[in-house]
Amino acid sequence: MKKIFLVLSLVLTISVANAWEKRPDEGVVLLATKHLTAEAKAMVVKYLGDNYNDDVRYLNTLEQNKTAKHTHELHFLHLDSNLQPLRGEGEDALVAIEKSLEVVRARNSHSAEEVTTALRVIINLMCDMHNFSYVRIEGFPQSQ
């Protein structure tokens, strides 16, 4: 419990200081990779190589290059007042992650490019979900 409180405190401090850019996202990736099974890690390395820290800003890079096929809303996680996912119309981070996971799970019936893109989307949006400024809770004022 102390670890969770410490991590949340650090995340809040970083985000409030407007320091939430690529480096903290890389920290999320580093922590996540420590919890991958050997099979999952081998699959990620197969599609993304050994250094996939550049993939943490994948969707942002697409947006900057004007090649994105999604809306900015995709980066947000929408929760109800009980912190349960809202299943409204349209896509948010959780919906996009679930769709990408379907591609990864059925990777033998998808092209390598599709699986690579799905993994990049998962990495990018999981990092976004760890940034509280991308979390929208029903009934609470939105931060912009």
Backbone hydrogen bonds in HBPLUS format (Angstrom, degrees):
<---DONOR---> <-ACCEPTOR-->    atom                        ^
c    i                          cat <-CA-CA->   ^        H-A-AA   ^      H-
h    n   atom  resd res      DA  || num        DHA   H-A  angle D-A-AA Bond
n    s   type  num  typ     dist DA aas  dist angle  dist       angle   num
A0005-PHE N   A0001-MET O   3.01 MM   4  6.29 165.5  2.03 152.5 156.0     1
A0006-LEU N   A0002-LYS O   2.88 MM   4  6.07 159.5  1.93 148.5 154.4     2
A0007-VAL N   A0003-LYS O   2.85 MM   4  6.07 167.0  1.87 156.5 159.6     3
A0008-LEU N   A0004-ILE O   2.90 MM   4  6.07 168.7  1.91 154.5 158.0     4
A0009-SER N   A0005-PHE O   2.89 MM   4  6.01 155.5  1.95 145.8 153.2     5
A0010-LEU N   A0006-LEU O   2.93 MM   4  6.17 157.7  1.98 149.5 155.4     6
A0011-VAL N   A0007-VAL O   2.88 MM   4  6.13 161.3  1.92 153.4 158.7     7
A0012-LEU N   A0008-LEU O   2.91 MM   4  6.08 164.6  1.94 151.3 155.2     8
A0013-THR N   A0009-SER O   2.96 MM   4  6.11 158.3  2.01 146.1 152.3     9
A0014-ILE N   A0010-LEU O   2.92 MM   4  6.12 163.6  1.95 152.5 156.6    10
A0015-SER N   A0011-VAL O   2.96 MM   4  6.12 169.1  1.97 153.9 157.0    11
A0016-VAL N   A0012-LEU O   2.93 MM   4  5.98 164.5  1.95 150.4 154.9    12
A0017-ALA N   A0013-THR O   3.13 MM   4  6.20 146.9  2.24 140.6 149.0    13
A0019-ALA N   A0014-ILE O   3.04 MM   5  5.33 164.8  2.06 160.0 156.7    14
A0018-ASN N   A0015-SER O   2.93 MM   3  5.05 155.4  1.99 110.4 114.2    15
A0021-GLU N   A0019-ALA O   3.04 MM   2  5.88 119.7  2.42 111.2  94.8    16
A0026-GLU N   A0022-LYS O   2.89 MM   4  6.18 149.1  1.98 153.9 163.1    17
A0026-GLU N   A0023-ARG O   3.10 MM   3  5.07 118.2  2.50  95.0 109.9    18
A0027-GLY N   A0023-ARG O   3.10 MM   4  6.49 141.0  2.26 141.5 152.6    19
A0027-GLY N   A0024-PRO O   2.99 MM   3  4.83 120.1  2.36  90.1 105.9    20
A0028-VAL N   A0024-PRO O   3.03 MM   4  6.46 146.7  2.14 146.6 154.8    21
A0029-VAL N   A0025-ASP O   3.03 MM   4  6.39 158.1  2.08 149.4 155.0    22
A0030-LEU N   A0026-GLU O   2.85 MM   4  6.08 159.5  1.89 148.5 154.2    23
A0031-LEU N   A0027-GLY O   2.98 MM   4  6.20 164.5  2.01 150.1 153.5    24
A0032-ALA N   A0028-VAL O   2.91 MM   4  6.08 159.9  1.95 148.7 155.0    25
A0033-THR N   A0029-VAL O   2.88 MM   4  6.08 157.4  1.93 154.9 160.2    26
A0034-LYS N   A0031-LEU O   3.21 MM   3  5.39 136.7  2.41  99.6 111.1    27
A0035-HIS N   A0032-ALA O   2.93 MM   3  5.40 157.4  1.98 113.2 120.7    28
A0036-LEU N   A0033-THR O   3.38 MM   3  5.22 168.3  2.39 100.2 103.6    29
A0041-LYS N   A0037-THR O   2.90 MM   4  6.12 165.5  1.92 156.5 160.5    30
A0042-ALA N   A0038-ALA O   2.98 MM   4  6.11 157.7  2.03 144.7 150.7    31
A0043-MET N   A0039-GLU O   3.06 MM   4  6.29 152.5  2.13 143.9 151.2    32
A0044-VAL N   A0040-ALA O   2.96 MM   4  6.25 160.4  2.00 152.9 157.7    33
A0045-VAL N   A0041-LYS O   2.91 MM   4  6.11 166.6  1.93 153.7 157.4    34
A0046-LYS N   A0042-ALA O   2.93 MM   4  6.06 148.8  2.03 140.7 149.5    35
A0047-TYR N   A0043-MET O   3.25 MM   4  6.55 150.5  2.34 146.1 152.0    36
A0048-LEU N   A0044-VAL O   2.75 MM   4  5.77 157.1  1.80 158.9 166.6    37
A0049-GLY N   A0045-VAL O   2.76 MM   4  4.32 141.7  1.90 120.3 126.2    38
A0055-ASP N   A0052-TYR O   3.14 MM   3  5.38 147.2  2.26 102.2 111.6    39
A0056-VAL N   A0053-ASN O   3.25 MM   3  5.70 168.2  2.26 112.3 115.9    40
A0058-TYR N   A0055-ASP O   3.24 MM   3  4.90 163.9  2.27 108.1 106.9    41
A0061-THR N   A0057-ARG O   2.89 MM   4  6.10 154.6  1.96 159.0 166.4    42
A0062-LEU N   A0058-TYR O   3.08 MM   4  6.43 153.8  2.15 147.1 154.3    43
A0063-GLU N   A0059-LEU O   2.96 MM   4  6.24 155.3  2.03 146.4 152.9    44
A0064-GLN N   A0060-ASN O   2.92 MM   4  6.19 159.3  1.96 149.1 154.6    45
A0065-ASN N   A0061-THR O   2.94 MM   4  6.11 150.5  2.02 146.9 154.8    46
A0067-THR N   A0062-LEU O   2.82 MM   5  5.02 157.3  1.87 155.8 154.3    47
A0066-LYS N   A0063-GLU O   3.06 MM   3  4.94 156.1  2.12 100.8 107.4    48
A0074-LEU N   A0071-THR O   3.11 MM   3  5.71 159.6  2.15 114.4 120.1    49
A0075-HIS N   A0072-HIS O   3.14 MM   3  6.00 162.1  2.18 123.9 127.1    50
A0076-PHE N   A0073-GLU O   3.06 MM   3  5.57 162.1  2.10 117.7 123.1    51
A0093-ALA N   A0076-PHE O   2.76 MM  17  5.39 174.0  1.77 148.7 150.1    52
A0077-LEU N   A0134-TYR O   2.91 MM  57  6.30 155.6  1.97 154.0 160.5    53
A0136-ARG N   A0077-LEU O   2.76 MM  59  5.98 174.0  1.76 165.9 167.8    54
A0086-LEU N   A0078-HIS O   2.92 MM   8  5.61 168.9  1.93 139.7 139.1    55
A0079-LEU N   A0136-ARG O   2.74 MM  57  6.07 166.8  1.76 169.8 172.7    56
A0138-GLU N   A0079-LEU O   2.82 MM  59  6.09 159.5  1.86 150.8 157.1    57
A0080-ASP N   A0084-GLN O   2.73 MM   4  5.38 157.8  1.78 151.9 158.1    58
A0083-LEU N   A0080-ASP O   2.89 MM   3  5.17 154.1  1.96 121.4 122.5    59
A0096-ALA N   A0092-ASP O   3.01 MM   4  6.21 167.4  2.03 160.7 164.5    60
A0097-ILE N   A0093-ALA O   2.86 MM   4  6.05 153.3  1.93 149.7 157.5    61
A0098-GLU N   A0094-LEU O   2.93 MM   4  6.15 162.7  1.96 150.8 155.2    62
A0099-LYS N   A0095-VAL O   3.00 MM   4  6.27 158.0  2.05 150.2 155.8    63
A0100-SER N   A0096-ALA O   2.95 MM   4  6.12 155.7  2.00 143.9 150.9    64
A0101-LEU N   A0097-ILE O   2.79 MM   4  6.02 151.1  1.87 151.6 160.1    65
A0102-GLU N   A0098-GLU O   3.13 MM   4  6.41 143.6  2.26 140.9 149.6    66
A0103-VAL N   A0099-LYS O   3.37 MM   4  6.76 149.5  2.47 141.4 148.1    67
A0104-VAL N   A0100-SER O   3.02 MM   4  6.38 159.9  2.06 150.2 155.7    68
A0105-ARG N   A0101-LEU O   2.82 MM   4  5.99 163.2  1.85 152.5 157.0    69
A0106-ALA N   A0102-GLU O   3.09 MM   4  6.18 147.1  2.20 139.6 147.9    70
A0107-ARG N   A0104-VAL O   3.24 MM   3  4.83 144.0  2.38 112.1 106.8    71
A0109-SER N   A0106-ALA O   2.92 MM   3  5.77 161.7  1.95 127.6 133.1    72
A0110-HIS N   A0107-ARG O   3.20 MM   3  5.06 166.0  2.22 106.3 107.4    73
A0115-VAL N   A0111-SER O   3.12 MM   4  6.46 159.6  2.16 153.1 158.3    74
A0116-THR N   A0112-ALA O   2.89 MM   4  6.05 160.9  1.93 149.3 155.0    75
A0117-THR N   A0113-GLU O   2.95 MM   4  6.11 162.5  1.98 146.5 151.2    76
A0118-ALA N   A0114-GLU O   2.94 MM   4  6.12 158.7  1.98 144.1 150.4    77
A0119-LEU N   A0115-VAL O   2.91 MM   4  6.16 159.4  1.95 152.4 157.2    78
A0120-ARG N   A0116-THR O   2.98 MM   4  6.23 158.3  2.03 149.2 155.4    79
A0121-VAL N   A0117-THR O   2.90 MM   4  6.16 156.3  1.96 152.9 159.4    80
A0122-ILE N   A0118-ALA O   2.97 MM   4  6.21 161.7  2.01 149.7 154.5    81
A0123-ILE N   A0119-LEU O   2.94 MM   4  6.17 168.6  1.95 154.0 156.7    82
A0124-ASN N   A0120-ARG O   2.92 MM   4  6.03 170.7  1.93 151.1 154.2    83
A0125-LEU N   A0121-VAL O   2.90 MM   4  5.99 172.6  1.91 156.1 158.4    84
A0126-MET N   A0122-ILE O   2.88 MM   4  5.88 152.7  1.96 149.1 156.6    85
A0127-CYS N   A0123-ILE O   3.12 MM   4  6.28 154.6  2.19 146.0 152.4    86
A0128-ASP N   A0124-ASN O   3.02 MM   4  6.36 153.2  2.10 142.4 150.4    87
A0129-MET N   A0125-LEU O   2.89 MM   4  6.09 153.6  1.96 145.0 151.4    88
A0130-HIS N   A0127-CYS O   3.08 MM   3  5.22 143.8  2.21 101.1 112.0    89
A0131-ASN N   A0128-ASP O   2.96 MM   3  5.23 160.9  2.00 113.4 117.4    90
A0134-TYR N   A0131-ASN O   2.86 MM   3  5.76 170.1  1.87 133.3 136.7    91
A0135-VAL N   A0132-PHE O   3.10 MM   3  5.10 164.8  2.12 106.4 110.7    92
A0140-PHE N   A0137-ILE O   3.06 MM   3  5.72 158.3  2.10 145.7 145.2    93
